[in-house]
Amino acid sequence: MALPRTALMILALTGLTACSGQGLRDLRGSGNGPDEFMILPSKPLVEPPSYSLLPDPTPGGTNLVDQNPMADAVAAFGGRPEAIEPRGVAAADAALVASASRHGVQENIREVTAQEDEQFRKRRGRLTSIQLFPVDRYAQVYRPQQIDPWQEERRFRRAGVPTVTNPPQAR
């Protein structure tokens, strides 16, 4: 009688583990439908105090009712949205951005890094198309590049770099 009960429990556990997906870490698209995050609601229309003060329309330019998340966030935290430059950099951070971009800025850096990342994952994951169980492909491919914070802390302390104290390591 114990054998069928054990087999039933193993079958139930196998079924439960098969249902636990890593959906949040799986970066592949789930279908060919529209991307719901690309739809942005516009702000409500308001009548300006004077129509003569409106800017000239520019083809391909922004609309007054378009969302501006950076300025909205600055205003929500009590800042001055007008202090933000058109590129989205606050005036106080202009020196930092200028220093970081002193050797030039590649305009399509996001597309380039996305393409390089895809090529890297393809090279690292040649044999990962065979799977018996759901696997987090992103973590699997980038596992060799993970940093162990405890090991890094020990390395810095041996080098004489002052470090903050840490909570005990979970075991």
C-alpha positions as CSV (number, residue, x, y, z in Angstrom):
1,M,0.0,0.0,0.0
2,A,3.0,2.3,0.6
3,L,4.3,2.0,-2.9
4,P,1.2,3.5,-4.7
5,R,1.1,6.4,-2.1
6,T,4.8,7.2,-2.8
7,A,4.3,7.0,-6.5
8,L,1.2,9.3,-6.3
9,M,3.2,11.8,-4.2
10,I,6.1,11.8,-6.7
11,L,3.7,12.3,-9.5
12,A,2.0,15.2,-7.7
13,L,5.3,16.8,-7.0
14,T,6.4,16.4,-10.6
15,G,3.2,18.0,-11.8
16,L,3.6,20.9,-9.4
17,T,7.2,21.6,-10.4
18,A,6.2,21.5,-14.1
19,C,3.7,24.3,-13.4
20,S,6.2,26.6,-11.8
21,G,7.4,28.8,-14.6
22,Q,10.1,31.5,-14.7
23,G,7.8,33.8,-16.8
24,L,9.2,37.0,-15.4
25,R,12.8,36.1,-16.3
26,D,12.0,34.6,-19.7
27,L,12.7,37.6,-22.0
28,R,11.3,36.1,-25.2
29,G,8.0,37.3,-26.6
30,S,5.0,35.2,-25.9
31,G,3.2,35.9,-29.2
32,N,2.8,38.1,-32.3
33,G,0.2,40.5,-30.7
34,P,0.7,44.2,-30.0
35,D,2.8,45.4,-27.2
36,E,0.5,46.9,-24.6
37,F,3.4,48.9,-23.1
38,M,3.8,50.9,-26.3
39,I,0.4,52.6,-25.9
40,L,0.7,55.8,-23.9
41,P,-2.4,57.8,-22.9
42,S,-2.2,61.5,-23.6
43,K,-2.8,64.3,-21.1
44,P,-6.2,66.0,-21.2
45,L,-6.6,68.8,-23.6
46,V,-6.6,72.3,-22.0
47,E,-7.2,75.7,-23.5
48,P,-4.1,77.8,-23.4
49,P,-4.3,81.3,-21.8
50,S,-3.3,82.9,-25.1
51,Y,-3.2,81.3,-28.6
52,S,-0.5,83.7,-29.7
53,L,1.9,82.2,-27.1
54,L,1.7,78.7,-28.6
55,P,4.8,77.4,-30.3
56,D,4.9,77.0,-34.0
57,P,4.0,73.4,-35.1
58,T,7.0,71.3,-36.0
59,P,6.5,68.1,-38.2
60,G,7.6,65.1,-36.1
61,G,7.9,67.3,-33.0
62,T,6.2,66.8,-29.6
63,N,2.7,67.7,-28.8
64,L,1.7,69.7,-25.8
65,V,-0.5,66.8,-24.5
66,D,2.2,64.2,-25.0
67,Q,3.5,62.4,-21.9
68,N,6.8,63.6,-20.5
69,P,7.7,61.1,-17.8
70,M,11.0,62.8,-16.8
71,A,9.4,66.2,-16.2
72,D,6.4,64.7,-14.5
73,A,8.7,62.8,-12.1
74,V,10.7,65.9,-11.3
75,A,7.5,67.9,-10.6
76,A,6.1,65.0,-8.5
77,F,9.2,65.2,-6.3
78,G,9.0,69.0,-5.9
79,G,11.6,69.9,-8.5
80,R,11.5,72.3,-11.4
81,P,10.6,70.5,-14.7
82,E,11.8,73.5,-16.7
83,A,15.4,72.9,-15.4
84,I,15.6,69.7,-17.5
85,E,17.4,70.0,-20.8
86,P,15.8,68.6,-23.9
87,R,18.0,65.5,-23.8
88,G,16.5,64.7,-20.3
89,V,19.6,65.7,-18.3
90,A,19.1,68.0,-15.4
91,A,21.3,71.1,-15.4
92,A,23.1,69.9,-12.2
93,D,24.1,66.7,-14.0
94,A,25.3,68.4,-17.2
95,A,29.0,68.3,-16.1
96,L,28.7,64.6,-15.3
97,V,27.2,63.8,-18.7
98,A,29.8,65.9,-20.5
99,S,32.6,64.1,-18.7
100,A,31.1,60.6,-19.5
101,S,30.7,61.5,-23.1
102,R,34.0,63.3,-23.7
103,H,35.2,60.6,-26.1
104,G,32.0,60.7,-28.1
105,V,28.6,59.1,-27.9
106,Q,27.4,56.4,-30.1
107,E,23.8,57.3,-31.0
108,N,22.5,53.8,-31.5
109,I,24.2,52.3,-28.5
110,R,21.0,50.5,-27.3
111,E,20.6,48.7,-30.6
112,V,24.3,47.8,-30.7
113,T,24.3,46.4,-27.2
114,A,21.0,44.5,-27.8
115,Q,22.6,42.9,-30.9
116,E,25.8,42.0,-29.1
117,D,23.8,40.5,-26.2
118,E,21.8,38.4,-28.6
119,Q,25.0,37.2,-30.4
120,F,26.6,36.4,-27.0
121,R,23.6,34.4,-25.8
122,K,23.5,32.5,-29.1
123,R,27.2,31.6,-28.8
124,R,26.9,30.6,-25.2
125,G,23.6,28.7,-25.6
126,R,24.2,26.4,-28.6
127,L,23.3,23.3,-26.8
128,T,20.6,24.9,-24.6
129,S,17.8,24.1,-27.1
130,I,17.5,20.7,-25.6
131,Q,15.7,20.9,-22.3
132,L,13.8,18.5,-20.1
133,F,12.7,21.1,-17.5
134,P,12.0,24.9,-17.7
135,V,15.3,26.7,-17.4
136,D,16.1,30.4,-16.9
137,R,18.1,30.9,-20.1
138,Y,19.3,34.4,-19.2
139,A,20.8,33.3,-15.8
140,Q,22.2,30.2,-17.4
141,V,24.1,32.0,-20.1
142,Y,25.4,34.8,-17.8
143,R,26.3,32.6,-14.8
144,P,30.1,32.9,-15.5
145,Q,29.8,36.7,-15.3
146,Q,28.0,36.8,-11.9
147,I,29.8,38.6,-9.1
148,D,30.0,37.0,-5.6
149,P,29.6,40.1,-3.3
150,W,31.2,38.3,-0.3
151,Q,34.3,37.3,-2.3
152,E,34.6,40.8,-3.7
153,E,34.3,42.2,-0.1
154,R,37.1,39.9,1.1
155,R,39.3,40.9,-1.9
156,F,38.8,44.6,-1.2
157,R,39.5,44.2,2.5
158,R,42.7,42.4,1.7
159,A,43.7,45.2,-0.6
160,G,43.1,47.7,2.3
161,V,40.0,49.4,0.9
162,P,37.7,50.5,3.7
163,T,34.4,48.7,3.3
164,V,31.1,48.9,5.2
165,T,30.0,46.1,7.4
166,N,27.6,43.6,6.0
167,P,24.8,41.5,7.5
168,P,25.7,37.9,8.1
169,Q,25.8,35.8,4.9
170,A,22.7,33.5,4.5
171,R,23.6,29.9,4.4
